[in-house]
Amino acid sequence: MNVVTPLQELAATSTAPALSTDRRPATGPLPVVVIGGGPVGLAAAAELLERGIKPLILEAGTQPAAAVRAWGHVPMFSPWTYNIDKAARALLERHGWTAPQEDAYPTGHQLAEAYLDPLSRTPEIAARLRLGVRVTGVARVGNGKVRNAGREAQPFEVRFLDSAGREGRTFARAVIDASGTWTSPNPAGGSGLPAMGEREAAAAGRLRYGMPDILGAQRAQYAGKRVLVVGSGHSAAGTLIDLAKLHEAEPDTRVIWALRTRDHLTRVFGGGDQDQLAARGALGSALKGLVERGVFEIAAPFTVDTIEQAAGGTLQMSGESGDDWQTLQADAVIVATGLKPDLSFLAELRTDLDPVLDCPSALAPLIDPNLHSCGTVRPHGAIELAQPEPGLFIIGMKAYGRAPTFLLATGHEQARSVAAYLAGDIEAAKRVELNLPETGVCSGPGPVADVPKAASCCGPAPVAEATKASGCCGPATPQPAPVAATSCCGA
Ligand SMILES: Cc1cc2nc3c(=O)[nH]c(=O)nc-3n(C[C@H](O)[C@H](O)[C@H](O)COP(=O)(O)OP(=O)(O)OC[C@H]3O[C@@H](n4cnc5c(N)ncnc54)[C@H](O)[C@@H]3O)c2cc1C
């Protein structure tokens, strides 16, 4: 975590100078606009700079990596070795940065402070990063979504609101959307719409999304209360483990866990010591231990329908439980039902997104949680991420749409490939190499041979190989390793 002083001394990136507000694009080469100054947006900027392309990074937060800071108290389950982009590392090291210890696990705050802050302060990035700039729309200059004439010759117009609420615009030769999904949490409602009354409960501060800092800043909101957690992903697991610690310290704290089905328990418990990311496996194992000890009251199956603020400050959450109707009582509700992309500002562009996951269509069969959960994904890059609108790419957490298995390492590889593509190095863009740590648990539908080939997570593996597989991801018995890969997904 050693960061040399010259970097610290560089002024924090400012919101000035103002972005172009010209009516027409300026003459001369336009930048590649990167939407989002999170870990993947900043990695994309570093990759572009390495290829001699000038990025302009627009970040909604007043600090880089605003989303990561929002879950800053959460320990990451991937160690530093998976969390640093290669081009970003090279850029930082040119400025005297020393990387944190490879096998240590940062929290979100440490990821921001030890890596992303120094990266954003390098002169190369600082000059091109604009903070407090929220992108509100992207289009082809003079062309709405429908109009064909001369469309592809036109640059992109990127509209934004600055932190004072003023509207502005800038122009780009290409747009990389790395804006993540943090600001669009799924609601508690079982249908995907907010439960009846959910908005009011959230507005009253009685219901929170994501991973509140239960053992830190928000402790008082949960200590000694009946807390109801909805959801069954990693965020729910982390939240429940924190609540269990709070219960241990303050036994009046009661924790109710509502899940759509008990089957989700297996998935959230994960692969334990089979998980190639030890900390991710440990998270599931710890949760399993707590469930077995009866620390939580489990409501499953339970599909949330209505949330009411009853007299005396109690929240009543009602929904279907099998053939019955059940009502759960709580003082506070934490909704950890996952995230989804905000596609609103891409509405005037031509996109090809999967109807189920809202991710680039070519990625969907590789990451669909209905098909697999192994954590691996066949290498992919600019070719799979390209949209019908030439020059538009969606990368990072947002590239996974509603799928929950995104890892930073995937985003770095996407960024590298897209930068190569934009630099015209198609061969490098196609040469994607990505070995992701497997979760050790497969939700896949059994032998890959039973799965229509195109729908398998691993893509069209030769049938002879596929028939030997035991799940969605890897062979049941040792198979000759595919070149540069640990599973069929890497071939
Ligand atoms: C609690 C949690 C723990 C995680 N732990 C791990 C882990 O251990 N290992 C791992 O590999 N992955 C982990 N992930 C998954 C993933 O790697 C992270 O979410 C990562 O932050 C994704 O990076 P990103 O740059 O794609 O998106 P984000 O980090 O979400 O960054 C997007 C940025 O875009 C900005 N933005 C959003 N909308 C706009 C807009 N309209 N205009 C301008 N800017 C905008 C946001 O402010 C934000 O800074 C975790 C995720 C969560 C939520």
The ligand as a MOL file (V3000), in Angstrom:
LIG
                    3D

  0  0  0     0  0            999 V3000
M  V30 BEGIN CTAB
M  V30 COUNTS 53 58 0 0 0
M  V30 BEGIN ATOM
M  V30 1 C -20.3410 -5.4610 -2.3760 0
M  V30 2 C -19.5770 -5.8980 -3.5880 0
M  V30 3 C -18.4140 -6.6410 -3.4350 0
M  V30 4 C -17.6820 -7.0510 -4.5560 0
M  V30 5 N -16.5530 -7.7870 -4.3710 0
M  V30 6 C -15.8360 -8.1540 -5.4590 0
M  V30 7 C -14.6120 -8.8950 -5.2900 0
M  V30 8 O -14.2080 -9.2590 -4.1850 0
M  V30 9 N -13.9110 -9.2140 -6.4010 0
M  V30 10 C -14.3130 -8.8590 -7.6590 0
M  V30 11 O -13.6040 -9.1570 -8.6290 0
M  V30 12 N -15.4750 -8.1980 -7.8410 0
M  V30 13 C -16.2350 -7.8350 -6.7770 0
M  V30 14 N -17.4190 -7.1490 -6.9670 0
M  V30 15 C -17.9550 -6.9840 -8.3320 0
M  V30 16 C -17.3320 -5.8680 -9.1670 0
M  V30 17 O -16.0010 -6.1740 -9.4600 0
M  V30 18 C -17.4180 -4.4970 -8.5460 0
M  V30 19 O -18.7680 -4.1320 -8.4380 0
M  V30 20 C -16.6870 -3.4070 -9.3350 0
M  V30 21 O -16.7780 -2.2190 -8.6050 0
M  V30 22 C -17.2690 -3.1970 -10.7370 0
M  V30 23 O -16.5170 -2.1850 -11.3610 0
M  V30 24 P -17.1130 -1.2410 -12.5010 0
M  V30 25 O -16.0630 -0.2120 -12.7700 0
M  V30 26 O -17.6220 -2.0480 -13.6270 0
M  V30 27 O -18.4080 -0.5520 -11.8560 0
M  V30 28 P -18.5270 0.4160 -10.5950 0
M  V30 29 O -17.5170 0.1120 -9.5690 0
M  V30 30 O -19.9570 0.3890 -10.2100 0
M  V30 31 O -18.1570 1.8400 -11.1840 0
M  V30 32 C -19.0240 2.5440 -12.0350 0
M  V30 33 C -18.7760 4.0290 -11.8630 0
M  V30 34 O -19.6060 4.7230 -12.7820 0
M  V30 35 C -20.1620 5.8570 -12.1480 0
M  V30 36 N -21.4190 6.1610 -12.8310 0
M  V30 37 C -22.5910 5.4860 -12.7620 0
M  V30 38 N -23.5070 6.0490 -13.5830 0
M  V30 39 C -22.8880 7.1010 -14.1800 0
M  V30 40 C -23.3100 8.0730 -15.1380 0
M  V30 41 N -24.5460 8.0770 -15.6390 0
M  V30 42 N -22.4120 9.0120 -15.5120 0
M  V30 43 C -21.1480 9.0260 -15.0220 0
M  V30 44 N -20.7100 8.1230 -14.1220 0
M  V30 45 C -21.5660 7.1760 -13.7130 0
M  V30 46 C -20.3510 5.4340 -10.7040 0
M  V30 47 O -20.3640 6.5460 -9.8500 0
M  V30 48 C -19.1520 4.5250 -10.4780 0
M  V30 49 O -18.0460 5.1940 -9.9270 0
M  V30 50 C -18.1440 -6.7140 -5.8610 0
M  V30 51 C -19.3080 -5.9710 -6.0000 0
M  V30 52 C -20.0200 -5.5560 -4.8870 0
M  V30 53 C -21.2700 -4.7410 -5.0900 0
M  V30 END ATOM
M  V30 BEGIN BOND
M  V30 1 1 1 2
M  V30 2 1 2 3
M  V30 3 2 2 52
M  V30 4 2 3 4
M  V30 5 1 4 5
M  V30 6 1 4 50
M  V30 7 2 5 6
M  V30 8 1 6 7
M  V30 9 1 6 13
M  V30 10 2 7 8
M  V30 11 1 7 9
M  V30 12 1 9 10
M  V30 13 2 10 11
M  V30 14 1 10 12
M  V30 15 2 12 13
M  V30 16 1 13 14
M  V30 17 1 14 15
M  V30 18 1 14 50
M  V30 19 1 15 16
M  V30 20 1 16 17
M  V30 21 1 16 18
M  V30 22 1 18 19
M  V30 23 1 18 20
M  V30 24 1 20 21
M  V30 25 1 20 22
M  V30 26 1 22 23
M  V30 27 1 23 24
M  V30 28 2 24 25
M  V30 29 1 24 26
M  V30 30 1 24 27
M  V30 31 1 27 28
M  V30 32 2 28 29
M  V30 33 1 28 30
M  V30 34 1 28 31
M  V30 35 1 31 32
M  V30 36 1 32 33
M  V30 37 1 33 34
M  V30 38 1 33 48
M  V30 39 1 34 35
M  V30 40 1 35 36
M  V30 41 1 35 46
M  V30 42 1 36 37
M  V30 43 1 36 45
M  V30 44 2 37 38
M  V30 45 1 38 39
M  V30 46 1 39 40
M  V30 47 2 39 45
M  V30 48 1 40 41
M  V30 49 2 40 42
M  V30 50 1 42 43
M  V30 51 2 43 44
M  V30 52 1 44 45
M  V30 53 1 46 47
M  V30 54 1 46 48
M  V30 55 1 48 49
M  V30 56 2 50 51
M  V30 57 1 51 52
M  V30 58 1 52 53
M  V30 END BOND
M  V30 END CTAB
M  END
